[in-house]
Amino acid sequence: MVIGEKEKVLALLNEMRIPYQMANHPAVFTIEEMEQLQVVHMDKVAKNLFVRDEKKRNYYLVMMKNQKRANLKELQQRINSSRLSFANEDDLRRYLGLSKGEVSPLGILNDADRIVTVIIDNDLMNDEFVGVHPNDNTATVYISIDDLTKIFKEYKQRYMFINL
């Protein structure tokens, strides 16, 4: 039996004794599609963007409140980067093992070379928990930011908090 990405994530959360809630739903590819499904705790679901610098040397997974609009120029200045743009689906597959619509900070579980830096908007710290895909866009898991950073530390993944 092949174990799917969602099952791997849930097994890790259980192994690390990280409490979570999960909502299963039809496959979604955007925040707007999730809103139409009226997913539980929609206000806690993070918007996740996968971006890269212009020379494809640095990749970032950006987590922010789903109501916010991404301003890549502002982000570029805050992290002292060259011009940022959205990474393509090939890079998403190569570095995070994910497909379009599955972008999640839990994709770092597939980042064996620790290429990606996770950037977390400070506004997410105000919430008790955050909703992210378990590397599968047919579900959303809700975990605390503290527990998410425990996973980053366990996997030696670079991450930072910034104001977006």
C-alpha positions in Angstrom: 0.0 0.0 0.0 1.3 3.4 -1.0 1.1 6.0 1.9 0.0 9.4 0.7 1.3 12.7 1.7 -1.6 13.4 4.0 -1.1 10.2 5.8 2.7 11.0 6.2 1.8 14.4 7.7 -0.7 13.0 10.1 1.7 10.2 11.2 4.3 12.9 11.9 1.9 15.0 13.9 0.9 12.0 15.9 4.5 10.9 16.4 5.5 14.4 17.6 2.4 14.5 19.8 1.2 17.6 18.1 -2.5 18.2 18.6 -4.5 19.0 15.5 -8.0 19.2 14.0 -8.6 18.2 10.5 -11.3 19.1 7.9 -11.7 17.0 4.8 -13.1 18.7 1.7 -13.1 18.5 -2.1 -9.8 19.5 -3.8 -9.2 23.2 -3.7 -6.6 25.2 -5.5 -7.2 28.7 -4.2 -8.3 30.5 -1.1 -11.4 31.7 -3.0 -12.4 28.1 -3.7 -12.0 27.3 0.0 -14.2 30.2 0.9 -16.9 28.9 -1.5 -16.8 25.5 0.3 -17.4 27.3 3.6 -14.5 25.4 5.2 -14.6 25.4 9.0 -12.4 28.0 10.6 -11.9 29.7 7.2 -10.6 32.8 9.0 -7.7 30.7 10.4 -6.6 29.2 7.0 -3.3 30.6 5.9 -2.5 31.8 2.4 0.7 30.1 1.3 2.9 31.4 -1.5 6.0 29.8 -3.0 8.4 32.4 -4.4 11.9 32.6 -5.6 14.6 35.3 -6.2 15.4 36.2 -9.7 18.5 34.0 -9.9 16.7 31.0 -8.6 19.1 30.7 -5.7 16.7 31.4 -2.8 13.2 29.9 -2.4 10.7 31.0 0.2 7.4 29.7 1.4 5.4 32.7 2.6 2.6 32.2 5.1 0.1 35.0 5.7 -3.5 35.7 6.7 -5.7 34.7 3.8 -7.3 38.1 3.7 -4.0 39.8 2.9 -2.7 40.6 -0.5 0.8 39.6 -1.3 3.2 42.5 -2.0 6.4 40.9 -3.4 8.2 44.2 -3.6 7.6 44.9 0.0 8.6 41.3 0.9 11.8 41.6 -1.2 12.8 44.7 0.8 12.0 43.1 4.2 14.1 40.1 3.6 16.8 41.9 1.6 16.4 39.9 -1.5 16.8 40.5 -5.2 13.5 40.7 -7.2 11.0 38.0 -6.2 8.5 36.2 -8.4 6.3 33.2 -8.0 8.2 29.9 -8.4 6.9 27.6 -11.1 5.2 24.2 -10.6 8.4 22.3 -11.5 10.3 24.1 -8.7 7.3 23.4 -6.3 7.5 19.7 -7.2 11.4 19.6 -7.0 11.8 21.3 -3.7 8.6 20.6 -1.7 7.2 17.6 -3.5 3.9 19.4 -4.0 1.6 20.3 -6.9 -0.3 23.5 -7.7 -3.0 24.0 -5.0 -1.1 22.0 -2.4 1.4 24.7 -1.2 1.9 24.2 2.5 4.6 24.9 5.0 4.4 21.1 5.7 6.0 20.7 2.3 9.3 21.2 4.1 9.1 17.5 5.0 10.1 16.9 1.4 12.8 19.5 1.3 15.8 17.1 1.9 18.4 19.7 1.0 16.8 22.5 3.1 16.6 24.9 0.2 13.4 26.7 1.2 13.1 29.3 3.9 9.6 29.6 5.5 8.5 33.2 6.1 5.6 33.6 8.6 3.7 36.9 8.8 3.6 38.1 12.4 -0.1 38.6 12.2 -0.5 34.8 12.3 1.0 34.8 15.8 -2.2 36.4 17.2 -4.3 33.3 16.4 -4.6 30.2 18.5 -4.1 28.0 15.5 -3.6 28.1 11.7 -5.0 26.0 9.0 -2.7 24.5 6.3 -3.0 21.7 3.8 -1.4 18.4 5.0 0.5 18.4 1.6 -2.8 17.4 0.0 -5.4 19.9 -1.1 -8.4 17.7 0.0 -7.9 18.5 3.6 -6.9 21.2 6.0 -5.2 20.6 9.3 -5.3 23.2 12.1 -2.3 23.4 14.4 -0.7 26.1 16.5 2.1 28.2 15.1 4.3 27.1 18.0 3.8 23.4 17.0 4.5 24.3 13.4 7.8 25.8 14.4 8.6 22.7 16.4 8.4 20.8 13.1 10.6 23.3 11.4 13.2 22.9 14.2 12.9 19.1 14.1 13.7 19.2 10.4 16.3 21.9 10.7 14.3 24.1 8.3 15.1 27.8 8.2 12.2 30.1 9.1 11.6 33.7 10.1 8.8 35.9 11.4 8.3 39.2 9.7 5.7 42.0 9.4 3.9 41.8 6.0 
